[in-house]
Amino acid sequence: MIPYGRQSIDETDIAAVVDVLRGDWLTQGPAIDRFEEALAERVGARHAVTFSNGTAALHGAAAAAGLGPGDVLATSPLTFMASANCARYVGATVELVDIDAATLNIDLTQVRSGLAALVPVHYAGLPVDLRALVERPRVIIEDAAHSLGALTPYGPVGNCALSDMTEFSFHPVKPITTGEGGAVTTNSDELADALRTFRTHGIVRTPERGGWYYEISTLGFNYRMTDIQAALGLSQLRKLDAFIARRNEIAERYRDRLADDPVILPPTTPDGFTHSYHIFPIRVEQRRRIFDGLRANDIGVQVHYVPIHHHPISADIGVKPGDLPACDRAYEQLISLPTYPGLSDQEQDRVVATLRSLLES
Ligand SMILES: *Cc1c(COP(=O)(O)O)cnc(C)c1O
């Protein structure tokens, strides 16, 4: 089976993890600090705060921003549920804004005024151009689960040049992995403090009242990453440039091979941006038949995503049929083709040949 995505682990990753296992700290030790410093430096943000996964990181960001009941958070309908659930976790309300049919990203020109929060998702790894936003909501949390390593004319995704916080995921299919893992980057000292408190039970230490003493005055969680994971993350981060380069090479190869086939290729990358190609989502007619045919040939394609408003949980959002036409139209046709650094040219050629024979049959 050729999966749609998978991790790339080498001997240096394994050695980094084994080192931690032989040491004194399995969690909350020095590897966490080193990974957070390296990640912050890599994306050009003041702070990086790691979490146990990207969903927890989004929850932390929504809580640190002070979002709660009565606040409306807008996001794209073409994303993973976590982008919307971060509002639900804190009692805020989700609103969906249709995608731009060309970029498959949220259409910022349709974002209304008066929002508490916006969660732009850099879908597939193509950055949302946040300069197109007409009015800045109180809080902007970028969902960059797909886009570590992506670049914009205003710097690396994660530098928070035009946002308050940026969330990353380190799930095995994402640009780098820690097994499970996530992080939030920010330039705000206050938000970084709030994120750290939130991920550790709401604990605030006050050593002047005794070495044992700490206080909890806000609701927190145990959302920490382990040192084992952080060591893997640090080792993976060193290879990020090579991973992104290979993902772009694979994307260019698909574009070249599929140029004359009846498929809609993913949006191209505007000047000044670098795509991280977490996925390569093409659009085809008869998606069900093509999807089943690829799966039957051991090609593990996927659809990103069943839109947020198609899930029963989203009845609370009150989207009516036809409200989000660009998303619904794209969803009918989307298939993500295998894209990950370890995909060989031969494997990719088999994907292309199988797809072509299905398109012709
Ligand atoms: C993967 C992903 C997340 C959540 O990440 P986890 O680490 O799996 O919790 C959030 N948003 C998007 C768009 C994702 O793809």
The ligand as a Tripos MOL2 file, in Angstrom:
@<TRIPOS>MOLECULE
LIG
   15    15     1     0     0
SMALL
NO_CHARGES

@<TRIPOS>ATOM
      1 C1         -3.8270   17.5960   11.7840 C.3       1 LIG1
      2 C2         -4.6300   18.8250   11.9160 C.ar      1 LIG1
      3 C3         -4.9880   19.3960   13.1530 C.ar      1 LIG1
      4 C4         -4.8020   18.7370   14.4820 C.3       1 LIG1
      5 O1         -3.6630   18.1020   14.6940 O.3       1 LIG1
      6 P1         -3.4990   16.8370   15.6620 P.3       1 LIG1
      7 O2         -2.0550   16.9480   16.0050 O.co2     1 LIG1
      8 O3         -3.8340   15.6250   14.8600 O.co2     1 LIG1
      9 O4         -4.3830   17.0060   16.8490 O.co2     1 LIG1
     10 C5         -5.6310   20.6200   13.1590 C.ar      1 LIG1
     11 N1         -5.9550   21.2380   12.0150 N.ar      1 LIG1
     12 C6         -5.6790   20.7100   10.8160 C.ar      1 LIG1
     13 C7         -6.0560   21.4610    9.5970 C.3       1 LIG1
     14 C8         -5.0310   19.4780   10.7190 C.ar      1 LIG1
     15 O5         -4.7830   18.9530    9.5110 O.3       1 LIG1
@<TRIPOS>BOND
     1     1     2 1
     2     2     3 ar
     3     2    14 ar
     4     3     4 1
     5     3    10 ar
     6     4     5 1
     7     5     6 1
     8     6     7 2
     9     6     8 1
    10     6     9 1
    11    10    11 ar
    12    11    12 ar
    13    12    13 1
    14    12    14 ar
    15    14    15 1
@<TRIPOS>SUBSTRUCTURE
     1 LIG1         1 GROUP 0 **** ****
